[in-house]
């Protein structure tokens, strides 16, 4: 269960980074770039890809949390 919560928190933080990258504007109004692995990449492209990855991470975390909750509930159910 702890792993699911940590992965969910990571997905939310990743989503925030993607949102900030999409909303980032240069003061001069020109092209916006971010440095990633030593290369200049368009900030909007990075933001879009990051949001897609964040969505996948959040979905995986929710599935993990549901599975662990069901497994935990099965432990306490009396079987006759």
Secondary structure, 3 states (H helix, E strand, C coil): CHHHHHHHHHHHHHHHHHHHHHHCCCCCCCCCEEEECCEEEEHHHHHHHHHHHHHHHHHHHHHHHHHHHHHHHHHHCCCC
